[in-house]
Amino acid sequence: MRIATGIFILAVAVALPASGAGAACVTKGAVATSGTAASAKWFAMETMVQAVDWGLWPGYVATSKVAGYKVTGEHYKCHPDAGGVTCQAQATFCK
């Protein structure tokens, strides 16, 4: 199962072309494990934010918002794991 998860992340972590004139969009993916689904989703989003731009990270940690980006297609697939809950996540970030 872990091999498939790694492949999932590799597949969604590549940049995708923008879908509109002047739009700069990128799709990212991440996997996170935490005690609850809510916190695993938050940590997965934190990882995707870091992958988009490390400069966004302090603001996201403080507000849970991605300043300067529209986040679309946010999707989570969560399941119980020995360490709590593991969530696979994917989202598109457009500037």
N, C-alpha and C positions, 0 to 999 in steps of 0.2 A: 504494500500500500504506500509506503514512503517513496518508492521510486516513481510511482504514478503521480504523487503529489509534486515531486520535484519537476517532473515534466510539465505539469500544469503551470507551475510558476514560470518556467522557462518560456512557455508558449505565450503567456499573456504579458510578460515583462518587456516585450519589444514594442517600439513606438509604432503606432499606426498613423496613416496619413489623416490629415484634417478632413472633415466632411463638409466644410463650408469655406467660402472665400474669406481669407484673412484669419480663419480660426486655426489656432495652434493647439492640437489635441494629442494626448498620449494616453495609452491604456496600460495600466499596471496591475499586478497581481501579487498576493502575499498569503502566507499561512501563519496563523498565530494560535497558541494554546494558552488558556487561562482558566481560572476557576469557574467563570460563568460565560455564557454565550455573549452577553453584552460587553464584557471586558475583552474577550477574544476578538470581537469585531473591532473594538476601539484600537487594540494593538495591531491588528491587521491593517487598518486604515493608517495608523501611524507609520507603519513600514512602507506603505505605498506612497505616503506624503514624502517621506525621506527619499524614496526612489525618484520622485518627480523633481524635487529641489530641496536640498538640506536647509536652505534659508527659510523654508516654510515651517520647519519642525518646531521652533520655539513658540510660534503663534498657535500651531495646532495643539501643542501640549497645554497651552494656557487657556484656549477657548474651544477646542474641538471643532474648529472651523478652518477651512483651507482658503485663506485670504488671497484674492486675485484670481481664483480659478472657479469655474463652474464644474461641479462633480456630477457626472451622469452615469447611468448604467451600473450603479453600485449594487453588487450582488454578493451574497454570502451563502456558503454551504457549510453548515456546522454539524458536528457529530460528537457524542461523548467519547472521551479518551481516558486512558489511565491517569493522566495528569489533570483532568478536568474536562474542558470542551475545546476542541480544535475547529477552527474556522478557516476555510479557503475563501479568499476574497478577490474581487476584480472590480475595477472602476476606471472610468475615463475622465481625465482632467483636461479641461479646455481653458485656455487663457483668453 
